[in-house]
């Protein structure tokens, strides 16, 4: 049972993203409407609303947000999913060193902070998440040239670049009107990256598992 868990846990981020998507979509059906761009919208607007709008107590149009409970569940699921992701991320490399330990530790810490984005300290949490997330990813990119998958390298750079653009837009308010949609585009691309990395790590674990089974059979 423990061995099975050891070889299957890289699939957790994929399962987590699936659960997040379900609860997120359910939450959007409960959202009454209103965004910082347009308070007159009815229902959830994929262009005008941020992902975090589902966790507001009151919408921008001053209506009690019935989507908040489901929005909070989806957000917590996303945070837990990304904790799992940052835990397995260093395993795409065939070695372990101080840089990769920093990636794992600060990545998990970043997502622990991220979970509290549903509180009234949302903007502060965004800033802290950006700072700790950058600390986690700098050593990752130092190690990235050692990765043999060139396509994954390119995808990693694209994801990080888009995340920086979203973060800077939120902080500086430059291009803020288009930020909700850019946020979702970035999320979809990041999700693809998460699934890709998870499958790579899962394949490595399965190969190790097969070797373990063969060794056990030959004893």
C-alpha positions in Angstrom: 0.0 0.0 0.0 2.8 2.4 1.0 4.8 1.4 -2.2 1.7 2.0 -4.3 1.3 5.5 -2.8 4.9 6.3 -3.4 4.7 5.6 -7.1 1.2 7.2 -7.7 1.4 10.5 -5.8 2.7 12.4 -8.8 -0.8 12.1 -10.2 -2.2 14.2 -7.3 -1.7 17.6 -9.0 -3.7 16.3 -12.0 -6.5 15.0 -9.8 -6.4 18.3 -7.9 -6.7 20.4 -11.0 -9.7 18.3 -12.1 -11.4 18.8 -8.7 -10.6 22.5 -8.8 -12.1 22.9 -12.2 -15.4 21.2 -11.1 -15.8 23.4 -8.0 -14.8 26.5 -9.9 -17.4 25.9 -12.6 -20.0 25.2 -10.0 -19.1 28.4 -8.2 -19.4 30.5 -11.4 -23.1 29.4 -11.7 -23.8 30.9 -8.2 -22.0 34.2 -8.8 -24.6 37.0 -9.0 -22.6 39.4 -11.1 -20.5 42.5 -11.0 -16.8 43.1 -11.5 -14.2 45.8 -11.0 -14.4 46.5 -14.8 -18.2 46.4 -15.1 -20.5 46.4 -12.1 -23.5 45.8 -14.4 -22.6 42.4 -15.6 -25.0 39.6 -14.7 -23.4 36.3 -13.6 -19.7 35.4 -13.8 -17.9 37.1 -16.7 -14.8 35.3 -17.9 -13.5 38.5 -19.4 -14.2 40.9 -16.5 -14.1 38.8 -13.4 -10.9 37.6 -11.6 -10.7 34.0 -10.4 -10.7 35.4 -6.8 -13.9 37.3 -7.3 -15.7 34.0 -6.6 -14.5 34.3 -3.0 -15.7 37.9 -2.4 -18.2 38.4 0.5 -19.9 41.1 -1.5 -19.6 41.5 -5.3 -18.5 44.7 -6.8 -22.1 45.5 -7.5 -22.9 45.3 -3.8 -24.7 42.0 -3.9 -24.1 39.2 -1.3 -21.9 36.6 -3.1 -23.7 33.2 -3.0 -20.7 31.7 -4.8 -18.2 32.3 -1.9 -18.4 28.8 -0.2 -17.8 27.0 -3.5 -15.3 29.5 -4.5 -13.3 29.0 -1.3 -13.5 25.2 -1.7 -12.1 25.5 -5.2 -9.4 27.9 -4.1 -8.2 25.7 -1.2 -8.2 22.7 -3.6 -6.0 24.7 -5.9 -3.6 25.6 -3.1 -3.3 22.0 -2.0 -2.8 20.9 -5.6 0.0 23.4 -6.1 1.6 22.3 -2.9 1.8 18.7 -4.3 3.1 20.1 -7.6 6.0 22.0 -6.0 6.8 19.0 -3.9 7.2 16.8 -7.1 8.6 19.5 -9.4 12.3 18.9 -8.5 11.9 15.3 -9.5 12.0 16.1 -13.2 15.7 16.3 -12.7 17.8 13.2 -12.2 19.6 14.7 -9.1 19.0 16.4 -5.9 20.9 19.5 -4.6 20.5 22.6 -2.5 18.7 24.5 -5.4 16.1 21.8 -5.8 15.6 21.6 -2.0 14.9 25.4 -2.1 12.4 24.9 -4.9 10.5 22.3 -3.0 10.5 24.1 0.4 9.7 27.6 -0.8 7.3 26.3 -3.4 5.2 24.6 -0.7 5.5 27.6 1.6 4.3 29.9 -1.3 1.2 27.8 -1.7 0.5 27.7 2.0 0.5 31.5 1.9 -1.6 31.4 -1.3 -4.4 29.5 0.4 -5.2 32.6 2.6 -6.1 34.7 -0.4 -9.7 34.4 0.5 -9.2 36.6 3.6 -9.4 40.4 3.8 -5.6 40.5 3.3 -5.9 39.4 -0.4 -3.6 42.1 -1.8 -0.9 41.4 0.8 -1.2 37.7 0.1 -0.7 38.3 -3.6 2.5 40.3 -2.9 3.8 37.6 -0.6 3.0 34.9 -3.0 4.9 36.7 -5.7 7.9 37.2 -3.6 8.1 33.6 -2.2 7.2 32.1 -5.6 10.1 34.0 -7.2 12.4 32.7 -4.5 11.2 29.2 -5.3 11.6 29.5 -9.1 15.0 31.3 -9.3 16.9 28.1 -8.3 14.6 26.1 -10.5 15.7 28.1 -13.5 19.3 27.8 -12.5 18.9 24.0 -12.7 16.6 24.1 -15.8 19.5 24.0 -18.4 20.3 20.5 -17.0 16.8 19.2 -18.0 17.0 17.1 -21.2 13.5 18.0 -22.4 13.9 21.2 -24.5 10.1 21.6 -25.0 9.6 21.6 -21.3 12.3 24.2 -20.8 10.5 26.5 -23.3 7.1 25.9 -21.6 8.6 26.7 -18.2 10.0 30.0 -19.4 6.6 30.9 -21.0 4.7 30.1 -17.8 7.1 32.1 -15.6 7.0 35.1 -18.0 3.2 35.2 -18.2 3.0 34.9 -14.4 5.4 37.8 -14.0 3.3 39.9 -16.4 0.1 39.1 -14.5 1.8 39.9 -11.2 3.3 43.2 -12.5 -0.1 44.2 -14.0 -1.8 43.6 -10.7 0.8 45.6 -8.7 1.2 48.5 -11.2 -2.4 48.5 -12.6 -1.0 48.8 -16.1 -3.3 47.0 -18.5 -5.5 46.2 -15.5 -8.7 46.2 -17.6 -7.5 43.2 -19.6 -5.9 41.4 -16.6 -8.9 39.2 -15.7 -8.8 37.5 -19.1 -5.0 37.4 -19.2 -5.1 35.8 -15.7 -7.3 33.0 -17.1 -5.1 32.4 -20.2 -2.1 32.2 -17.9 -3.8 29.8 -15.6 -4.7 27.5 -18.5 -1.1 27.5 -19.8 0.2 27.0 -16.3 -2.2 24.1 -15.8 -1.0 22.4 -18.9 2.6 22.8 -17.6 1.6 21.3 -14.2 0.0 18.3 -15.9 3.0 17.8 -18.2 5.5 17.9 -15.3 3.3 15.6 -13.2 3.1 13.0 -16.1 6.9 13.1 -16.5 7.5 12.5 -12.8 4.7 9.8 -12.7 6.5 8.0 -15.6 9.8 8.1 -13.7 8.1 6.7 -10.6 6.4 3.9 -12.6 9.7 2.9 -14.2 11.2 2.7 -10.7 8.2 0.7 -9.6 8.7 -1.8 -12.4 12.3 -2.2 -11.5 11.3 -2.7 -7.8 8.8 -5.4 -8.8 11.3 -7.2 -11.0 13.8 -7.2 -8.1 11.2 -8.6 -5.7 10.3 -11.3 -8.2 13.9 -12.3 -8.6 14.5 -12.7 -4.9 
